[in-house]
Amino acid sequence: QVQLVESGGGLVQPGGSLRLSCAASRIIFSITTMGWYRQALGKERELVARISSDGSTVVTDSVKGRFTISRDNAKNTVYLQMNSLKPEDTGVYYCNAITPGSGYWGQGTQVTVSS
């Protein structure tokens, strides 16, 4: 079955940076749309950024200019570079994969932005 394994979360001070990684297995990664979602405590899960198989990206307005999504098809990995982090970026970040007819989620990684 498809596996998505996130890493790179942690505690960081406001203004700091983190890079999340999501390694995918048992999937044709090169044709898969990959995305990052986040869920803050008591809130709904929301899209942060998405990257299609052709490299085109969608980034939510609240993180534009601060977060960058990228992918390495040779490593079956998608990244989320997060700069200038704010306390409101705190939450569990989930990796998502969309293939024709199916969608998959990782287990999530906690990101906490606090001084």
Buried (B, 14 or more C-beta within 10 A) or exposed (E): EBEBBBBBBEEBEEEBEBBBBBBBEEBEBEEBBBBBBBBBEEEEBEEBBBBBBEEEEEBBEEBEEBBBBBBEEEEBBBBBBBBEBEEEBBBBBBBBBBBEEEEBBBEBBEBBBEE
